[in-house]
Amino acid sequence: MSVQQATVLVDVHVLIRQKPGQQLELCKRLWSPDVLANHIAAFAHAEGGTIVIGYDARRRRVCGCRRHRVESVMRQALERLGHTDLAKLEFHEVNGKHLAVIHVPRLDTLVCAPRGLIVRDGVAVKAMRTSVIEERIRKSKDRLSLSDYATIISVLNAKVEEQAREAEKERTIVAQVRSHLFGWAVCAGAGSLFTLLLQYVASFSGR
């Protein structure tokens, strides 16, 4: 084992002993290409960061991952972002299992993820504020092509439509619940009235 390899292994062990935060995400299982693309974009729009795949932070143990599967998902994620060189992937063996380590540099321009324009905030992924988007566009206007703008607008429009559909679905569910509640109330009221009528008829026939 060379000195360089030993240093890398020490770095990996240091990473997995840390808690997830602004610049670190520990992932037990491999995400889908869309989810991985979202996290890469979020790190790139913030301070950059590292994603470790194959480590269970809650139980503090190495689960490992399938190398060829991670490479495939990584490739698909970068294709979705339109930046095939945005992040670097490395593999390290720990306790006889593979850990995938994705290094994401800070990006001064904008990259549109499946969730839209998003940024890392602590351990969360949030939508970028309008003021931040405007500032990024001003700084990177010479590096953004019309295709980049079209992609950003297209994804944002899709997100707006998706939110509108979700809102309509919620309104429909609320309306259905109200309808059912009203129906139950009417049935309950009718049942009570029917009971009273039966009692009245019974008392009348008993005279």
SEDO-95243 format. One record per residue: x, y, z of N, C-alpha, C, CB in turn. Coordinates in pm, 1 decimal. Each point is the difference from the previous one (the first is absolute). Glycine has a CB too. Example, Ala and Ser with C-alpha at 12.3 -4.5 7.8 and 13.67 -1.06 7.14 Angstrom:
! residues 2
      neast     nnorth        nup     caeast    canorth       caup      ceast     cnorth        cup     cbeast    cbnorth       cbup
     1319.0     -569.0      780.0      -89.0      119.0        0.0       90.0      120.0        0.0     -189.2     -117.3      124.6
      154.2      222.3     -196.6       82.0      119.0        6.0      -77.0      109.0       73.0      118.4      -62.8     -214.5
//
This chain:
! residues 207
      neast     nnorth        nup     caeast    canorth       caup      ceast     cnorth        cup     cbeast    cbnorth       cbup
       84.7     -119.8        0.0      -84.7      119.8        0.0       88.2      124.7        0.0     -184.0     -124.1      123.1
      161.7      212.4     -215.6       79.9      121.4       -9.4      -50.2      103.8       99.2       46.9      -47.4     -242.1
       33.6      151.0      260.7      -37.8      108.7       91.1     -124.0       71.2      -50.6      239.4       29.2       66.8
     -247.6       -8.5     -197.9     -114.9       69.5      -58.0     -129.5      -76.7       26.3      149.4       96.2     -177.4
     -148.1     -228.1      161.3     -119.1      -79.9       25.7      -39.6        7.2      147.3       63.0     -152.8     -189.0
       34.0      147.0      277.1      -29.1        8.3      143.2      -64.9      133.3       33.7      193.1     -152.3       48.9
     -142.5      259.3     -109.3      -56.7      132.0       25.7     -144.9        7.6      -45.7      227.4      100.1      -24.0
     -256.5     -158.2      -91.8     -137.2       -0.6      -51.6      -92.8      -73.7       95.3       87.6        9.2     -234.7
      -41.2     -126.8      282.8      -83.1      -78.6       90.5      -27.1       76.2      129.4       94.0     -210.4      -98.5
        7.3      279.1      149.5      -19.7       80.7      121.6     -103.1      107.8      -26.0      236.4      -44.2       73.1
     -230.4      108.1     -189.0      -96.9      104.4      -34.9     -142.5      -56.6       -4.2      178.6      119.9     -132.0
     -193.9     -238.1       76.1     -132.1      -61.8       -7.0      -52.5      -30.0      139.9       57.4      -98.8     -223.7
       28.7       46.9      308.9      -42.0      -29.5      137.3      -36.7      127.7       75.0      147.8     -202.5        0.0
      -75.8      309.4      -26.5      -33.1      129.0       61.8     -136.7       47.5      -46.6      243.8       58.4       13.2
     -271.0      -75.4     -141.7     -129.6       41.8      -55.4     -116.2      -71.4       68.1      111.9       44.8     -218.6
     -104.0     -176.7      228.9     -114.6      -75.6       51.0      -16.7       13.4      151.0       31.2     -159.5     -187.3
       68.0      218.4      253.7      -16.0       25.1      143.8      -70.3      133.3       25.7      207.1     -134.5       44.3
     -219.2      215.0     -148.3      -64.7      131.0       14.1     -151.1      -12.1      -13.7      205.5      110.6      -90.9
     -274.2       -7.8      137.1     -144.8        5.8      -16.0      -33.2       69.9     -130.9      -33.2        3.0      250.5
      -76.7      -42.4     -317.5      -42.6       71.0     -121.3      -22.1      148.2       30.9     -107.5     -211.2      -88.9
      143.8      295.0       -4.2      -14.5      143.7       20.9        2.4       75.1     -131.0      107.0      -23.3      222.2
      -64.1      148.2     -215.3       -1.7       87.2     -116.4       80.5      -56.0     -117.1      -27.5      191.6      154.6
      138.0     -258.8     -124.1       85.8      -48.5     -107.7       18.5     -151.6       -0.2      115.4      217.6        9.8
     -202.3     -288.2       60.9       13.0     -145.6        3.9     -136.0      -67.7        7.1      221.4       25.2      111.9
     -241.4     -125.9     -197.5     -120.3      -83.8        1.6       43.8     -145.6        5.3     -134.6      172.6     -130.6
       82.3     -245.0      228.6       27.4     -143.1       13.1     -124.6      -76.3      -40.5      168.0       39.3      186.0
     -153.8     -123.7     -286.2     -115.5      -68.0      -58.0       15.5     -151.3       14.6      -32.5      189.8     -163.3
      -64.2     -251.8      229.9        5.2     -144.9       20.2      -20.5      -74.9     -130.9      -84.7       31.6      232.6
      -15.3       10.2     -308.1      -32.2      -65.7     -126.8       15.4       98.0     -115.1     -158.5     -155.5      117.7
      179.8      101.1     -234.1       14.1       81.8     -119.7     -134.5       60.7      -37.4      190.7     -143.9      -79.3
     -190.2      275.6       50.5     -122.5       67.3      -41.7      -29.2      -28.0     -147.7       40.1      179.6      172.5
     -155.8     -132.5     -215.7      -32.5       -3.6     -142.3       80.9      108.5      -70.6     -234.6      -88.7       46.7
      246.7       84.0     -179.5       74.6      104.3      -71.7      -53.4      140.4       25.6       50.5     -168.3     -173.6
     -182.9      183.9      179.6      -58.0      132.2       25.1       38.7       53.2      137.5     -190.6      -58.9     -149.9
      181.3      -25.4      251.5       32.0       43.1      136.7      148.6       33.2       12.1     -187.3     -142.9       90.2
      272.0       59.7     -149.0      143.6       27.8        3.1       30.5      130.8      -72.6       48.8     -247.1        9.0
     -113.1      270.1     -122.5       18.9      125.3      -73.6      -40.9      119.5       85.3      -39.7     -121.2     -216.1
      -69.0      107.8      289.3      -44.7      108.5       88.3      105.5       32.4      105.1     -237.6      -70.0      -36.5
      293.2      -32.0       99.8       99.7       23.0      104.9      129.1       58.6      -56.1      -98.9     -188.8      129.4
      140.3      142.6     -246.3      121.5       54.8      -61.8      -19.3      147.8      -31.2       55.5     -225.6      -97.9
     -169.2      259.5       38.9      -28.0      140.1      -33.2       -8.0       85.9      125.3     -122.5      -74.9     -204.3
       59.3       22.2      309.2      -14.7       75.3      124.6      136.2       30.1       61.9     -223.5     -107.7       37.7
      313.3        9.0      -35.2      135.8       22.4       51.6       73.7      102.4      -86.9        5.7     -235.8       91.7
      -17.3      220.8     -223.8       71.2       88.3      -92.0      -44.0      145.2       16.0       22.0     -190.5     -159.8
     -149.0      213.2      187.7      -51.4      136.1       16.5       33.9       59.6      136.1     -183.5      -58.5     -155.7
      231.7      -24.9      248.5       35.4       49.4      133.5      152.3       11.3        9.8     -208.6     -105.8      102.2
      268.4       26.1      -16.4      144.7        8.7       21.7       74.6     -119.8      -57.0      -44.9      132.1      204.9
      -26.2     -214.0     -283.9       59.2     -125.5      -42.9      -13.3     -100.0      113.3      161.9      118.6     -154.6
     -120.8     -241.7      131.0      -11.5      -98.4      106.5       32.3     -140.4      -46.3     -169.9      143.5      103.9
      145.0     -237.9      -14.4       32.2     -139.7      -24.7     -119.3      -88.6       33.8      242.5       46.2       47.8
     -270.5     -141.4     -134.4     -106.3      -98.4       22.1       66.0     -136.3       13.5     -171.8      137.3     -130.5
      146.1     -204.9      242.1       53.0     -134.2       22.0     -115.3      -98.8       -9.5      187.6       88.0      148.0
     -175.6     -184.2     -236.8     -105.1      -99.4      -21.5       47.8     -136.7       48.7      -88.0      130.3     -198.7
        3.7     -193.2      281.6       33.7     -132.3       51.5       33.3       -1.4      147.1       80.8      -54.1     -222.7
     -119.2      162.9      294.8       28.5        7.0      143.1     -127.7       33.3       76.8      237.6       71.8      -47.8
     -268.9     -153.1      148.2     -116.8       20.7       85.4       42.7       86.0      118.2     -103.6     -222.4      -69.9
       71.8      351.5       64.3       43.2       92.7      104.7      -71.1      -26.9      132.4       46.3      170.8     -176.2
     -169.8     -218.3      170.4      -75.3      -22.9      123.8       59.6     -116.0       79.1     -207.6       88.0     -110.3
      242.8     -194.4       40.5       59.0     -116.4       67.2      152.6        2.5       -1.0     -201.4     -130.1      -64.5
      255.8      230.2       -4.3      145.7       19.2       -6.1       70.3     -125.3      -52.8      -15.1      161.6      192.0
      -29.1     -206.6     -308.7       63.8     -117.4      -59.8        2.7       13.4     -152.5      -76.9     -143.0      194.1
      176.0       78.4     -252.9       14.9        1.7     -145.9      -91.8     -105.1      -60.7      239.8       79.6       18.9
     -328.8      -35.9     -108.0      -91.5      -92.8      -68.4       57.6      -43.3     -135.2     -196.6      109.0      115.2
      273.8      -18.0     -174.1       56.6      -28.4     -131.1      -97.0       32.4     -112.7      138.2     -177.2      104.6
      -90.0      173.5     -225.8      -82.4       27.7     -117.7       57.7      -74.0     -119.9      -65.7      227.1       91.6
      -16.5     -242.0     -193.9       44.2      -66.6     -122.4       61.8      102.9      -94.5     -180.2     -176.6       25.5
      305.3      157.4      -54.6       75.2       99.3      -75.7      -63.6       31.9     -135.6      205.1      -80.3      115.1
     -236.9      -22.6     -192.5      -53.6       24.1     -134.5     -135.1       70.8        5.2      121.5     -202.9      -81.2
     -199.8      174.6      187.6     -130.1       64.3       13.1       15.2      148.3       32.7      -98.3     -217.9       75.2
      191.6      249.2       13.7       24.5      140.6       35.1       49.2       77.2     -122.1       53.9      -66.5      237.4
       36.5        5.3     -312.8       52.0       66.6     -120.7     -111.8       29.1      -99.2      219.8     -115.6       32.0
     -312.6       22.6      -46.2     -111.3       17.6      -92.7      -91.9      113.4       45.5       12.5     -243.8      -58.5
      -48.4      241.4      185.2      -90.1      104.1       52.7       68.2      136.5       -3.5     -112.2     -170.2      148.3
      240.1      173.7     -117.5       76.0      125.0       -3.9       -0.7       58.9     -140.9      145.7      -82.2      188.3
     -123.1       -2.7     -286.7        0.2       45.0     -138.8     -136.4       57.0      -39.6      174.6     -172.7      -53.7
     -281.0      104.4       92.6     -135.3       47.9      -30.4      -30.2      131.7       70.9      -73.4     -236.9      -31.2
      118.4      249.1      155.9      -24.3      122.7       76.8       67.5      119.8      -66.3      -16.7     -135.8      211.0
      142.1      118.7     -253.0       72.6      109.9      -63.9      -60.5       34.9     -135.2      208.1      -71.1      118.5
     -258.7      -30.0     -189.4      -68.1       27.3     -127.2     -125.1       83.4       22.6       88.7     -214.8      -94.0
     -159.9      188.4      202.6     -119.3       77.9       31.4       35.8      145.1       29.6     -109.8     -206.5       89.5
      228.2      227.7      -32.9       43.9      136.2       32.2       62.4       70.2     -119.9       37.1      -73.2      234.7
       -3.6       -3.6     -336.9       62.6       59.6     -118.0      144.5       37.8       23.3     -221.3       83.5      -66.6
      283.5     -138.2      171.5      140.3       28.6       32.6       67.9     -132.0       34.4      -55.8      234.8       84.8
      114.4     -298.5     -183.7       57.7     -132.6       22.5      126.2        2.9       84.7      -95.7      -67.9     -216.2
      155.4      186.8      234.1      122.3       10.2       79.4      -21.6       79.6      128.5      132.0      -15.3     -210.8
     -256.2       28.2      253.0      -30.2       83.2      117.3       51.9      -62.2      129.0     -202.1       84.9     -117.8
      199.1     -216.8      129.7       42.6      -67.5      122.9       94.1     -114.9      -32.9     -216.0       63.0      111.9
      299.7      -97.8      -16.2       96.9     -108.4      -17.5      -35.9     -116.5       92.1      180.4      166.3      -63.5
     -167.0     -286.3       12.2      -34.7     -121.1       74.4      124.2      -82.6       30.2     -225.5       -1.3     -108.6
      236.9      -41.1      234.0      109.8      -86.2       41.5      -56.2     -117.2       80.3      161.0      196.6        3.2
      -87.6     -306.8       -1.6      -38.6     -115.8       81.1      113.4      -35.3       94.5     -149.6      -86.4     -184.2
      111.8       52.8      306.2       97.8      -39.4      100.6      -51.3     -124.6       70.6       77.8      239.8       31.2
       13.0     -329.3        0.0      -38.7     -123.1       69.2       20.6       16.5      150.6       61.0     -137.5     -203.8
     -169.1      115.8      277.3        4.2        9.6      146.2      -67.7     -124.5       56.9       -2.5      256.3       -5.4
       71.3     -327.6       90.1      -52.2     -124.3       59.7      -45.3     -100.1     -106.6      -72.0      131.9      200.5
      144.1     -135.3     -310.3      -31.2      -94.8     -105.8     -117.6       38.4      -87.0       91.8     -169.7      146.0
     -142.5      292.4     -129.7     -114.2       45.2      -80.2       33.2      132.2      -67.9     -159.9     -117.2      155.7
       90.9      141.8     -266.8       24.8      122.5      -75.6      -81.9      117.2       55.2       49.1     -139.0     -203.3
       18.6      251.2      219.1      -66.9      126.3       28.2       17.5       89.6     -121.7       39.3      -21.8      251.4
     -147.9       81.9     -297.7        8.0       95.5     -110.6        6.7      140.7       59.0     -129.3     -155.4     -156.4
      224.6      233.7      109.2       17.8      136.8       48.4      -10.6       94.8     -119.0      148.1      -77.8      192.7
     -246.7      165.0     -186.7      -23.3       96.1     -108.6       41.5      138.5       47.9     -191.6     -139.0      -93.4
      285.0      199.2       22.5       47.7      133.9       34.5      -68.4      102.6      -91.8      224.8      -93.8       79.1
     -290.3      190.3      -19.2      -71.6      102.9      -76.9       63.9      136.1       28.1     -216.9     -134.4        8.1
      272.8      199.2     -109.1       58.6      132.8       21.5     -107.6      108.4        3.9      209.6      -76.8     -114.0
     -173.6      191.0      169.4      -91.4      113.5       -1.2      -11.7       53.2     -143.2       60.5       58.8      240.6
     -181.6      -22.8     -278.5      -25.5       47.1     -136.2      -52.5      142.8        5.3      -48.3     -235.8      -78.8
      111.3      326.5        4.1      -43.1      139.7        0.7     -115.9       26.4      -94.1      230.8       62.7       57.6
     -248.2     -150.8     -155.5     -110.4       15.6      -94.1     -122.1      -77.5       50.0      163.3       29.2     -191.5
     -262.3      -47.9      107.5     -122.0      -71.1       38.2       -9.2     -134.0      -72.5     -114.9      219.5       42.0
       66.9     -319.5       29.4      -28.3     -129.3      -60.7     -139.4      -42.3       44.2      246.9      -64.7       -4.5
     -328.8       28.4      -91.0     -139.6      -30.5       31.1      -16.2     -149.6       27.9      -76.5      193.4     -144.0
       31.1     -224.7      264.7      -21.8     -138.0       42.4     -144.0      -41.0      -29.3      175.7       24.0      179.8
     -207.7     -152.4     -167.9     -139.2      -43.1      -19.2      -99.4       74.1       89.5       88.3     -222.4      -63.9
      -43.8      264.6      182.6      -86.1       77.0       90.5        3.6      149.2      -28.3       36.8     -173.9      171.6
       40.7      216.1     -270.2       11.8      141.4      -31.0      131.4       56.5       49.5     -246.8       20.4       10.4
      246.7      107.9       24.6      119.8       66.1       50.8        0.5      -13.8      152.0        4.5      164.8     -195.5
       84.4     -248.0      245.9        0.7      -33.2      141.7      138.7       17.5       58.6     -187.5     -160.2      -36.7
      193.0      168.0      171.0      126.8       24.2       66.6        3.4      -77.1      131.9       18.3      228.6     -107.9
       99.0     -268.5      149.7       19.8      -68.8      127.8       -7.9      101.6      113.3      144.6     -176.8     -110.4
     -222.7      144.7      213.2      -12.4       85.4      117.8        5.8      -89.3      123.5     -138.8      173.3     -127.0
      257.9     -187.8      184.8       16.7      -95.5      109.0       -8.1     -141.3      -55.8      -98.9      163.2      166.3
        2.4     -241.3     -115.1      -21.0     -135.4      -53.7     -120.9       -3.4      -93.0      101.9      -98.1      207.7
     -160.7      214.0     -232.4     -120.5        7.4      -83.6       34.0       50.8     -139.6     -139.6       40.7      204.8
       49.4      -68.4     -297.4        9.3       51.5     -136.4     -120.2       91.1      -21.5      124.5     -207.9      -85.4
      -97.0      334.5       54.3     -106.5       98.4      -10.8        4.9       71.5     -134.0        4.4       29.2      247.5
     -117.5       32.6     -282.9       -5.9       79.2     -122.5       84.5      126.3       17.7     -231.9      -90.0      -53.4
      301.1      129.8      -51.8       81.2      121.2        5.9      -88.5      123.1        5.2      183.1     -115.3     -125.4
     -142.1      213.6      203.6      -74.8      125.3        6.7       14.7       76.0     -131.1       33.5       10.5      249.5
     -135.1       68.2     -282.3        1.7       76.3     -124.7      121.2       91.0       -8.6     -248.1       -9.0       -4.7
      282.6       74.1      116.1      114.1       92.5        0.7      130.3      -73.7      -31.2     -119.5      144.8      167.6
      132.6     -267.3     -118.2      120.5      -79.1      -26.2        5.5      -40.5     -147.0       -1.6      -84.8      237.4
     -113.8       46.3     -292.4       -5.5      -37.4     -141.8       40.2      118.1      -87.5     -181.8     -167.2       49.4
      128.1      285.4      -17.6       32.3      120.1      -77.8      149.4       30.4        5.6     -229.5       90.1       45.9
      287.3     -104.5       73.6      143.0       27.1       15.8       83.2      -99.5      -80.2      -43.4       94.0      228.5
        5.3     -221.2     -223.5       73.4     -102.3      -75.3       -9.3       25.6     -150.4      -44.8     -165.9      183.5
      -73.0      206.6     -229.5      -17.7       25.8     -143.5       87.3      116.7      -44.1     -235.5      -87.6       11.5
      240.9      192.3       71.5       83.3      115.6      -34.0      147.7      -39.7       -8.7     -166.6      151.9      112.7
      211.4     -235.2      -18.9      140.3      -39.2        3.7       36.6      -96.3     -112.2       -4.4       33.6      245.3
      -92.5     -114.1     -287.7       31.9     -105.2      -97.2      -69.8       19.8     -133.7       32.4     -154.6      190.0
      -79.5      276.1     -218.1      -76.2       21.7     -123.6       80.8      -32.8     -125.2     -128.4      176.7      118.5
      260.8     -160.0     -110.5       83.7      -29.7     -116.2       21.8     -149.6      -18.6      112.2      219.4       31.8
     -140.2     -297.3       74.6       22.7     -144.2       -7.2     -129.2      -78.9      -17.8      200.2       32.0      142.4
     -314.3       35.6     -136.3     -127.9      -68.1      -17.7      -48.1       18.9     -143.2      -57.3       33.9      243.7
       31.8     -143.0     -312.6      -49.8        7.0     -136.3     -151.4        9.7       -0.1      197.4     -131.2      -80.7
     -254.7      157.2      -36.6     -145.7        2.2      -11.8      -58.6     -136.0       37.5       16.3      174.9     -180.6
       57.7     -280.5      148.4      -44.8     -134.5       35.7       -7.3      -16.1      151.8      101.4      -89.6     -212.1
       -3.2      146.8      283.9       -1.0       -5.6      146.6     -124.1       70.9       55.6      252.8       -6.7        2.1
     -279.3      126.7      -54.8     -117.4       74.6       45.5     -128.3      -76.4      -30.7      124.1      215.0      -34.9
     -131.0     -273.0      -84.1     -119.7      -75.2      -39.1      -21.6     -118.6       92.5       32.7       70.7     -238.0
       75.6     -138.9      273.0      -10.4     -114.5       90.4      -49.3       42.9      137.1      184.1     -113.6     -124.4
     -128.2      222.4      175.4      -40.6       51.3      131.4     -148.0       35.9        0.3      232.3       87.1       38.3
     -274.9      -13.4     -140.0     -140.3       41.8       -7.1      -91.6     -120.5      -14.1       69.7      217.2     -103.0
      -28.5     -313.9       21.3      -80.9     -120.0      -21.3      -20.1      -77.1      130.2       85.6      -13.3     -235.0
       23.3       -6.2      309.5       -9.5      -74.5      125.9      -84.1       76.0      101.5      224.0     -103.4      -44.2
     -203.6      234.6       52.2      -77.9       79.9       94.5     -148.3       -2.6      -35.0      199.1      147.1       37.5
     -229.7     -140.3     -166.7     -140.2       -8.8      -42.7      -60.1     -135.0       39.9       48.6      155.5     -193.0
       29.8     -261.2      173.6      -46.5     -134.2       37.0      -28.1       -7.7      149.5      132.0      -98.7     -189.5
      -45.1      162.4      270.2      -20.6       -1.2      145.0     -126.3       76.9       37.9      248.0      -16.9       34.0
     -272.4      129.7     -101.9     -121.5       78.0       27.0     -124.2      -81.9      -34.1      125.0      214.1      -46.5
     -120.6     -282.2      -68.4     -113.2      -83.9      -40.4      -21.1     -114.9       98.0       43.2       59.8     -239.3
       66.7     -118.8      285.4       -9.6     -109.5       96.4      -63.5       48.3      130.9      203.0     -108.3     -103.7
     -160.0      225.1      151.1      -57.0       55.8      122.5     -147.7       33.1      -18.2      224.7       92.2       60.6
     -260.6      -43.9     -180.3     -140.7       30.7      -27.2      -84.9     -126.9        2.1       70.6      197.7     -138.0
      -15.0     -306.4       81.6      -72.6     -127.9        1.6      -16.2      -52.0      142.1       89.2      -52.5     -227.9
       16.2       66.1      308.6       -7.8      -44.3      139.5     -102.9       81.1       76.7      239.8      -70.0       -8.7
     -243.1      202.9      -16.3      -96.5       85.5       67.7     -142.8      -36.8      -40.0      170.5      184.2        8.2
     -189.7     -213.0     -138.1     -132.3      -39.4      -47.9      -40.8     -133.5       60.1       38.7      125.7     -213.3
       58.3     -217.6      226.1      -28.1     -129.5       60.4      -41.8       16.7      146.2      164.6     -108.6     -156.7
      -94.0      198.2      227.8      -34.5       25.1      140.1     -139.5       60.4       11.8      243.0       32.6       53.2
     -275.0       61.5     -146.1     -133.9       61.2        3.2     -107.0     -105.2      -26.8       96.4      219.7      -77.1
      -67.0     -311.0      -15.4      -95.3     -106.5      -31.4      -21.1      -90.9      120.5       69.7        8.8     -240.8
       39.8      -43.3      308.4      -10.3      -85.9      118.1      -80.3       68.1      109.5      219.6     -105.0      -57.4
     -193.1      234.2       79.1      -74.7       75.1      101.9     -148.1        4.4      -34.1      203.3      138.7       47.5
     -233.4     -115.7     -177.2     -140.2        4.3      -42.3      -67.9     -135.0       21.0       57.7      176.4     -168.4
       14.3     -284.2      137.9      -56.4     -134.1       19.2      -25.2      -28.3      147.7      119.0      -78.3     -206.3
      -25.2      118.7      291.1      -17.2      -20.8      144.3     -120.2       77.5       50.7      246.6      -35.3       26.1
     -258.0      159.7      -70.4     -114.7       81.3       41.9     -131.2      -63.1      -45.6      143.2      205.9      -10.4
     -142.1     -257.8     -114.9     -120.0      -63.1      -53.2      -39.0     -121.9       82.4       59.9       82.3     -228.0
       41.8     -163.8      262.4      -26.5     -119.5       80.0      -50.8       37.2      139.2      177.5     -123.0     -127.8
     -114.7      225.1      187.1      -42.9       43.6      133.3     -144.4       49.3       -2.4      237.1       61.6       55.1
     -268.5       14.6     -162.1     -137.5       49.2      -13.1      -96.9     -116.4      -16.6       84.9      213.1     -103.0
      -42.1     -311.3       20.8      -84.8     -117.3      -19.9      -21.7      -76.6      128.5       82.0      -14.5     -232.2
       26.8       -0.1      310.9      -12.8      -69.2      127.6      -92.3       76.6       94.7      230.1      -95.7      -30.5
     -215.7      228.1       27.2      -84.4       82.0       87.2     -146.6      -12.9      -38.1      189.6      159.7       31.7
     -214.7     -157.6     -163.9     -138.2      -13.9      -46.5      -55.6     -136.7       37.9       47.2      157.0     -190.4
       34.5     -261.7      168.8      -44.7     -135.4       34.5      -25.8      -12.9      149.7      129.8      -90.8     -194.0
      -38.0      150.1      272.5      -17.0       -6.1      145.0     -127.1       72.4       41.8      248.8      -11.9       29.7
     -270.0      130.6      -91.9     -121.0       75.5       32.1     -125.3      -73.7      -42.5      129.3      209.8      -23.3
     -124.8     -269.3      -96.6     -115.7      -75.5      -48.6      -25.4     -121.6       88.2       46.7       77.8     -234.4
       63.3     -142.6      277.9      -15.2     -115.6       87.4      -64.3       37.3      132.5      198.7     -102.2     -108.0
     -155.7      213.2      164.0      -59.1       46.9      126.5     -147.1       32.1      -18.3      221.8       92.1       70.8
     -254.8      -25.3     -182.0     -138.8       34.6      -26.8      -84.6     -126.0      -17.8       74.9      214.9     -106.8
      -19.6     -314.9       34.7      -71.7     -124.9      -22.0      -26.0      -71.5      133.3      105.5      -19.8     -228.8
       -6.6       23.8      315.8      -14.9      -62.3      131.9     -111.6       67.1       79.0      243.6      -60.0       -0.4
     -246.4      192.6       -6.2     -105.0       74.7       70.7     -138.0      -33.1      -56.0      163.7      184.6       45.9
     -170.9     -198.0     -179.3     -127.7      -34.0      -62.2      -47.0     -138.7       44.0       58.7      144.5     -197.0
       36.3     -239.6      200.9      -36.0     -134.8       45.0      -50.1        1.9      144.8      170.9      -96.6     -157.9
     -101.7      175.1      240.4      -42.1        9.7      138.6     -139.6       62.1       10.7      240.8       19.9       69.7
     -266.3       81.6     -155.9     -130.6       64.8        2.3     -109.0      -97.2      -43.7      109.0      221.3      -46.5
      -80.4     -298.7      -63.1      -99.0      -95.5      -49.0      -25.8     -106.5      104.1       71.9       42.4     -235.4
       36.4      -89.0      300.2      -14.8     -102.8      102.3      -84.7       49.0      116.6      221.2      -93.5      -66.7
     -199.5      218.2      107.4      -78.4       54.7      111.0     -145.4       21.7      -40.4      206.3      110.3       88.8
     -228.7      -74.4     -217.8     -136.7       22.5      -46.6      -77.2     -131.5       -7.0       77.9      200.0     -130.6
       -9.1     -307.7       80.3      -67.6     -128.4      -15.8      -24.7      -65.8      135.6      107.2      -27.2     -225.3
      -33.4       66.9      325.0      -15.8      -59.7      129.5     -115.4       57.5       78.4      239.4      -42.7       -1.7
     -300.8      145.7      -51.1     -112.8       62.6       72.3     -126.8      -83.1      -16.7      102.4      227.9      -34.0
//
